[in-house]
Amino acid sequence: QVQLVESGGGLVQAGGSLRLSCAASGRTFGTYAMGWFRQSPGKEREFVAGISRSGGLRSYADSAKGRFTMSRDSAKNTVYLQMNSLKPEDTAVYYCAATSEGVATVRTIYNYWGQGTQVTVSS
């Protein structure tokens, strides 16, 4: 089992940057592929980015390509989401998730979830 705690959210102006962090507990971090999802009011939770166990494979939603970068630091049991050129439509609660399967874009594949961190982008 793994517990996930996100941090790094906040209020930023359009065009700005934020880096989200997700710290995982346990010594099995390396056995999980990780993902970032987001959910805004009235919308379903959607995939943003995913990374494989080794960090060698990454997947991004079209909305994130070219602006967001996901990475992982196995020594720190942490994954990151660097978000640049933020837009008001990026406003959402961002969730970190872990799966014992491979990199996946489908929400139901993920077994463990953090509590989320709010990102608000003002215009």
N, C-alpha and C positions, 0 to 999 in steps of 0.2 A: 504494500500500500504506500501511497505517496501523498503528502499534503503540499498544497501550492499556495503561495502568498504573493499577490501582485503588489507593485508599488510604482510610483513615478507618474501617475496621472495628474491632471491639473487643468488650469485654464491657460490657453495660449491664443495669440492672434493668428489669423489666417496667414499662411506663409511661414509660420514658425515651426519649431521642432520640439519633440519630446522623446525621451527614451523610457520605455516601460521595462520593468524587471519582474521576473517571476522566480522566486526562490523555492526550491523543492526540498522537502525533508527526506531523510532516508538514504541508505547507501546503494539503492538500486536505480538511481537517477539515470544512469547510462543505459538502462534496459528499456527506457521509454522514448518514443518519439513524442515531440511536443508541438503544440499548436496555439495560436492566438485566434480568438474569435471576438466579435463585438456585437452589441445589441443596443439599438436605440429605441425610444418609446414607440410602441405600436408596431414594431417590426420583429421579425424572427432573428434569432441569433445566427450570425453569418461568419463564415470562415474568412480569416484575414491572411494568415501565414502559417506554415508548418515547417518543421525541421526534423530530419532523421536522427536516429540514436547517435550516429557518429558526427553529425553536423555536416556531412558531405552532400546531402540532398536537401534542397529547400523548395518549397512550393508557395506561390503567392496568388491571392485573388487578383483579378484584373485591376480592381480599384487600388491595389497596393503596389503593383509593379512599378518600379522606377522611383518610388518614393519611400517605401518601407523596406527595412532590412532586418531579418531575424537571425539571431546567432545564439550559440550556447557556450557556456564555460563549465566544463565538467568538473574542474577543480573547485568551483564555487557552487556547484549544483544549481546553476541559474541560467535561465534563458532571457533574452532581451528582444525588444522590438524597437528599433530606431525608426522614428517617424519624422520625415522631413516634408517640407512643402505642404503643411497641413491645410485642410479645407474645412469649411463649416460642416460639410456632410460627413466628415470623419468623427463628428461628435457622437459619443456612445460610451457605454460601459464596456471596457475591454477585459476579456477573460483569458486566462491561461489554462491550458488543458494538457493532460498526458494520456497517452495510449500505449498499450503493450503491443499493438499492431504497428505497421509501418506508417509512414507519413500519410495522412488522410485529410481530405477536405470536408468529410461528412461528420457532422456534430455527434452523431450517435456512436461513432467508433471510439470516441474518447471516454475513458473510464473515470478520470479524476478531473476536478475543476477547482479553480480558486474562487475567491469571493468577488473578484472584479475590482477594477479601478476606473474611475470616471475621467474621461477626456472630453473637454469642452473647447471647441475652436470658435472664436468670435470673428465676425466679419468686419 
